[in-house]
Amino acid sequence: MRVEIPVKQLSAISLLVATAAAVRVGMNWVALAIIPFYGVVIKIGLSETLAFTSGFVFGPIQGFITGALIIIISDLFTWAGLWTPFIAAIIGLLGVCGGVLRHIKGNPSVALLGITAVTLTLISEILQNIWFAWFFSMPIIAVLIMGVQSIVTAVINNTALFTVVAPRIIKVLQEWVTQKPR
């Protein structure tokens, strides 16, 4: 299967990846500076939102590529490890979900975006915790309990960004990419 991505889409995706990766690396540095709050601070960022918006505007494949590249590139500058492909796949799936939502509901309400943010964030966090528990041979319930603050932070962050920032980014990307050359 061959996928051709138009130049405007490719440049927009590159901008989304670079922005989210830079924010993710920066938040990692901040989190390392305040170690007791690392698990909370590290969940603040744009990765999920920009992967989702890329999928919503450009389609599921481009959304997956955006999400996966955000994690892969940012992990090259932070803590790349055995989790990188797994987390990249999870965030890529959020991009796929953005593309699927666009096909189901072309112009979602803010409430639907909020519900989507909560649902996708909980699924993402649970999958990440399952992987962590499996990799470190820990009981899943113990990992989930230890990660409650992190999960709550991720839900709040993503809900705020999906409902406030994502609609604006979607509008800008749609105007930029569909604008006719002069």
C-alpha positions in Angstrom: 0.0 0.0 0.0 1.4 3.3 -1.0 0.4 6.5 0.8 1.1 9.9 -0.8 1.1 12.8 1.6 0.8 16.2 -0.1 3.6 18.7 0.7 1.3 21.0 2.7 0.2 18.1 4.8 3.7 16.8 5.3 4.9 20.2 6.4 2.0 20.6 8.8 2.6 17.1 10.2 6.3 18.0 10.6 5.4 21.2 12.5 3.0 19.3 14.8 5.6 16.6 15.5 8.4 19.1 16.2 6.2 21.2 18.5 4.9 18.3 20.5 8.3 16.6 20.7 9.9 19.9 21.9 7.2 20.4 24.5 7.6 16.8 25.7 11.3 17.1 26.0 11.0 20.4 27.9 8.4 19.0 30.3 10.7 16.1 30.9 13.4 18.5 32.0 11.0 20.3 34.2 9.8 17.0 35.7 13.4 15.9 36.4 14.0 19.2 38.3 11.1 18.4 40.7 11.5 14.6 41.0 8.7 14.1 43.6 6.2 15.3 41.0 7.8 13.7 38.0 4.8 11.4 37.3 2.4 14.3 37.4 4.4 16.9 35.4 5.4 14.5 32.7 1.7 14.1 31.7 1.4 17.7 30.8 2.0 18.2 27.1 0.6 18.3 23.6 1.4 14.8 22.3 -2.0 13.3 22.4 -3.8 16.5 21.3 -1.6 17.1 18.3 -1.7 13.4 17.2 -5.5 13.5 17.5 -5.8 16.8 15.6 -3.5 15.5 12.8 -5.7 12.4 12.5 -8.8 14.5 12.5 -7.6 16.9 9.8 -5.5 14.7 7.6 -6.8 11.1 8.2 -6.0 8.1 10.4 -2.7 7.1 8.7 -1.3 10.6 9.1 -2.6 10.8 12.6 -0.8 7.5 13.5 2.4 8.7 11.9 2.2 12.0 13.8 1.6 10.4 17.1 4.3 7.7 16.7 6.9 10.2 15.5 6.2 12.6 18.4 7.2 9.8 20.8 10.0 8.4 18.9 11.7 11.7 18.2 11.2 13.1 21.8 12.4 9.8 23.3 15.7 10.3 21.4 16.3 13.4 23.5 15.0 12.0 26.8 14.5 8.4 28.0 14.3 6.2 24.9 14.0 2.6 25.9 12.1 -0.6 25.4 8.8 1.3 26.0 9.3 3.7 23.1 7.7 1.6 20.4 4.8 0.6 22.6 4.1 4.2 23.7 4.5 5.4 20.1 1.9 2.9 19.0 -0.5 4.0 21.7 -0.2 7.7 20.9 -0.4 6.8 17.2 -3.7 5.1 17.9 -5.0 8.4 19.3 -4.2 9.9 15.9 -6.1 7.1 14.2 -9.1 7.8 16.5 -9.0 11.4 15.4 -9.4 10.3 11.8 -12.2 7.9 12.7 -14.1 10.6 14.7 -13.9 12.9 11.6 -15.6 10.2 9.5 -18.2 9.6 12.1 -18.8 13.3 13.2 -17.4 15.8 10.8 -17.9 18.8 13.2 -17.8 17.5 16.8 -19.1 19.7 19.6 -16.8 20.8 22.5 -18.7 18.3 24.7 -18.0 15.4 22.3 -14.3 16.5 22.2 -14.2 16.5 26.0 -15.8 13.0 26.2 -13.4 11.8 23.5 -10.4 13.2 25.5 -11.4 11.5 28.7 -12.1 8.2 27.0 -8.9 8.1 24.9 -6.8 9.3 27.8 -8.1 6.6 30.1 -7.5 3.9 27.4 -4.0 5.3 26.7 -3.1 5.4 30.4 -4.5 1.9 31.1 -2.6 0.5 28.2 0.6 2.2 29.3 0.2 0.9 32.9 -0.5 -2.6 31.6 2.7 -2.5 29.7 4.6 -1.2 32.7 3.2 -3.9 35.0 4.0 -6.6 32.5 7.5 -5.3 31.8 8.4 -5.0 35.5 6.4 -8.1 36.6 4.2 -6.1 38.9 0.5 -6.6 39.7 -1.6 -4.3 37.4 -3.8 -3.1 40.2 -0.7 -1.9 42.1 0.6 0.0 39.1 -2.8 1.6 38.5 -3.0 2.7 42.2 0.5 4.1 42.1 -0.4 6.0 38.9 -3.6 7.6 40.0 -2.1 11.1 40.2 -0.5 10.7 36.8 -3.7 9.4 35.2 -5.8 12.3 36.7 -3.2 14.8 35.5 -3.3 13.3 32.0 -7.1 13.4 31.9 -7.3 17.0 33.0 -4.5 18.1 30.6 -6.0 16.3 27.6 -9.6 17.4 28.3 -8.5 21.0 28.5 -6.4 20.8 25.4 -9.0 18.8 23.4 -11.8 21.2 24.2 -9.9 24.5 24.1 -6.8 24.1 21.9 -7.7 21.3 19.4 -10.7 23.1 17.8 -8.5 26.1 17.0 -5.6 24.0 15.7 -8.1 22.0 13.5 -9.5 25.2 12.1 -6.0 26.6 11.3 -4.8 23.4 9.7 -7.9 23.0 7.6 -7.6 26.6 6.4 -3.9 26.2 5.7 -3.9 22.9 3.9 -7.1 23.5 1.9 -6.1 27.1 0.9 -5.8 27.5 -2.9 -2.4 28.8 -4.1 -2.4 32.3 -5.5 
